[in-house]
Amino acid sequence: MENVLSSSSSIPSGRTLTERVQQKLSEILESSDLIKFVALVTMDGFTIASEMKDNINVNPKWLGALIVSSIKNLELNLRKALNEANLSELVISLGQDLLIVKSIGKLALIMIVDKALDMNFVMYEIEEGLRDLSTDLGLGIE
């Protein structure tokens, strides 16, 4: 899987920000047959953009809102139990697939991938891509 999440990928700068984000998500989805769904959401639960393969049935608007809400509730409960807990990654098993959520600053990237994908590489790539997208969107990183 080539490095498709970093800013080294060439997206024409004349495009709108939404088009650039959509193009980046398309590149992520097309980079591997093992990636089935990808969405960029805000930590408010708003889905900025999403891409999915034909064989997956996901409502990105509701999935993004549900995931962000779940992360916030889980993080709150972890903090009550563990004081300094900070949830930035979440991996949920969905049979043969994994639902991966990585948040950084005000953005979260949600992916559904086949379990055969190298998780260490994917998590690193997701973090790098989120940093690039966060910078492009002017949201900064907290």
N, C-alpha and C positions, 0 to 999 in steps of 0.2 A: 504494500500500500504506500503510494508516494505521499509526500508531505503536502496535503491539499488545504490544510487549515491555516497555515501561516501566511503572512502578507507577501511572501515571495511569489505567490500565484498572481498572474497578471489579470486584473479586472480593469477594464477600461475606466479611466477616471471621469469621463464625461457622463457616466451614468448617475442616476439619482442614488441616494444612500440605500433606499429600499431595494432598488435593482441590484446594487452591489452585494447586499446581504443575501438576497435571493440567489444570486449567481454563486456565492460562496457555499451556500447550503446545497445547491445543485451539484457543485464540485465534490462536496463531501459525500453525498449520496451515490454519485457515479464512481467514486474512487474504489469501491469494493461491492461485490455482490452480497457480502455479509452484512452490509449496512442497509437497513430496511426503512428507517424513518429518522428524520432529523428536524429539530425545531429550535428556534431561538426565541426565548421568552424573557420578559422583564421579571424582576423579583416581585412585581406587583401582580403577576399572573397574566399579563397581556402578551399574546403571541404575536411577535413581530413578523416572522416568516416561518414556513415549514415546507418540507419536501418529503415525499414518501414513494415507495415502490408500489406498483399496481396491486400486488398481492397482499397488501396490508390494509386493514380497515381501522383507521384511527381518526378521531375528531381532534385535530391539533389544538383548537381553541379550548376545549374542555380539558384535554390532557394537560396542557400547560398550566392552566389555572389550578387543577387538582394537584399536580406535582408541587407547585410553588406553595400552595396551602399546606400540603402534607409536610414539606420541608420545614416550614415555619413552625408548625405545631410540634413536630418531632424535635427540632432544635430547642424550642422552649422547654419541653419535657426533659431533654438531656441536660440543659443548663440547671434545671431544678435539682436533678440527681447528681450532676457532676461538676457544678459550678462553671468552669471555663469552657464548656463544650461549644464547638463551632462546626456546624455541619456544612460542608462544601461539596461533598460527593455522596452520591447515593446509587447503589446498584441493586436492582430487583430482578430476581429470576422469573422469567415468563415461559416456562417450558424449555424449548430449545433456544429461546432468545433471552437477551438481557436488556432491561430498561436502565439506561445510564443517565444520570443527571449530574451535571457539573456546574456549580455556580461560582461566579467571580464578580465581585462588585455588584452592580445592579442587573447583571445578565445571567441567564442560565441556558445551557445548551442541553437539550434532551435528545437522546438517540435510542433507537431500538436496533440492536445488532445480534447477529448469530453468536452463540457462545464460543464458536471456533476462533473468533477474532482475538488477536493478542491484546489482552486488556492493558498491560503496562504501556504499550505503544499508543493505544487508543487514548488512554487517560492523559498522557503527556501531550499528544496532538490536540486534544480537546482544550486543554488549558492554554496552549499557545494560541489556538484559534480564537478562543474567547477573549484573550488579551487584545488581539488584533481587532476583533469586531467591537470591543468596548471602546478602543481608541477611535476607530472609524466613526462610531456613533456619538462620540464626545461624552460618554457617560463616566469615564474615569474608573479607577479601581479603588475600592475602599480597603 
